[in-house]
Amino acid sequence: MDTLHSANSRRDFLIRTGQTALTGWAAPWLLNMTAMGEAAAFTATDYKALVCVFLFGGNDYANTLVAYDDASYAKYATIRAAGSGSTTGMVLDKASLAATALIPNTPLPGGRQYALNPAMKGLTNLFNTGKAAVQLNVGPLIVPLTRAQYNTSDRSKYPLPPKLFSHNDQQSVWQSSSPEGSTMGWGGRMGDLSMGNNTDPLFTCISLTGNHVLLSGDSALQYQCSTSGAIAVRNLSDNFFNQAPMRDAFVSMLQQPRKHVLENEYNVVMKRGITAQAKVAQGLSTVNLSTVFAAGNSLADQLKMVARLIGARSSLGAKRQVFMVSLNGFDLHDYLNTKHGPLLQQVDEAMTSFYQATLELGVANQVTAFTASDFGRTLASNGDGSDHGWGSHHWMVGGAVKGAAFYGSAPPVSISDTAAPDDQWHVGQGRLLPSTAVDQYAATLAKWFGVSDSEMTTLLPNLKNFGLAAGRPDYPTNLGFMR
């Protein structure tokens, strides 16, 4: 063996064994060190799961939930027509919305009506049959704000969420109430409170979309899976070892006790990671779904795996779980007309099939999926798309959702930022000033999950500024969309 090949082989071995360590390291080690013997904050006698569907890039609210009553649609069409700041126009034809018109149990005030994007027929059916609901104009807030308070310079009294309109920061603010660099999210904090109910706390918070702060807690860290299942310890599944006996010997070496404290901890962590991988593989082997998920749809692939992991909940020892999946591509400064519909079709197909899978598994009333995104976007065009916004509309799906209903206030269709008394929710270009805070949205989900009122501010630090206790009954801490 020549010297260069030998040196490269040794270096590659060290790099790849380092990757092996990282695969099984963070979640099981820290969970074991901080959660050993920790009692659950609440006792779960049933199973419940929350599934966050994050739309990265900032979803355009106006072409997702479309103003459908004649007066509002006319304003929408005028604002988004070609020549009004748009080079091509971004108006969805009203006739195309007839099949996705939403029919709530209680009509909105003032004759307001909405339809979903024509690509979202599955979610339309779930809404109209009471299995889905819409939360109107929700976004990050530190305190309740009016437009006048937003426009004031008194930021000590009327603080704004940090770094508005920044993708990375607003993704983090949505997930953790803090900008980029935050280390704990409200999904992870729910994991902290509930993980003691799970036989193996490692499977409390599971991401199908990489590492995101939503699922990171103080004790609970996210376990990452791929759409194929558990992420394998790389060097035990590739061709690094060409012979099975060599691989078996390496596995044994990685799991043997060592006298040196760091070597021993490394092997303890590796053993735990290998064991977790085997447990997930074994659990998934017994779950076969007949529900069809769309091929070539990355979000559908993620949600199919979430459904299978839920199906394996007994073998994983789970009673409370928080999942995260995502779809990219929503930063549509251009090509909104051609790209937005296909993205929403993927969301529609994936979430509709996921709900059907929960029915098949018998857990439709125990699993709630909900959407989130960086921010909404401007109603005004920036040429061939829309710019970064603030508030947006989101939807919740599941048997425990009080469906066929809109929650919150329907904002006027406008790009005005003047003092019109009926237009308090716009801050220029059709950006929505949220009338509902992310903290209220998350608290409603957390309440259903089992978190007590006294524990809410540990999840959501800004929640103390909302609700009756803060003298703001107009901003309730429970929005009422969960049964």
Buried (B, 14 or more C-beta within 10 A) or exposed (E): EEEEEEEEEEEEEEEBBEEBBEBBBBBBBBBBEBBEEEEBBBEBEEBBBBBBBBBBBBBBBBBBBBBBBEEBBEBBBEBBBEEBBBEBBBBBEBEEBEEBBBEBEEEBEEEBBBBBBBBBBBBBBBBBEBBBBBBBBBBBBBBBBEBEBBEEEEEEEBBBBBBBBBBEBBBBBBBBBBBBEBEBBBBBBBBBBBBBBBEBBBBBBBBBBEEBBBBBBBBBBBBBBBBEBBBBBBBBEEEBBEEEEEBEEBBEEBBEEEEEEEEEBBBBBBBBBBBBBEBBEEBBEEBEBEBEBBEEBBBBBBBBBBBBBBBBBEBBBBBBBBBBBBBEBBBBBBEBBEBBBEBBBBBBBBBBBBBBBBBBBEBBBBBBBBBBBBBBBBBBBBBBBBBBBBBBBBBBBBBBBBBBBBBBBBBBBBBBBEEEEEBBBBBBBBBBBBBBBBBBBBBBBBBBBBBEEEBBBBBBBBBBBBBEEBEBEEBBBBBEBBE
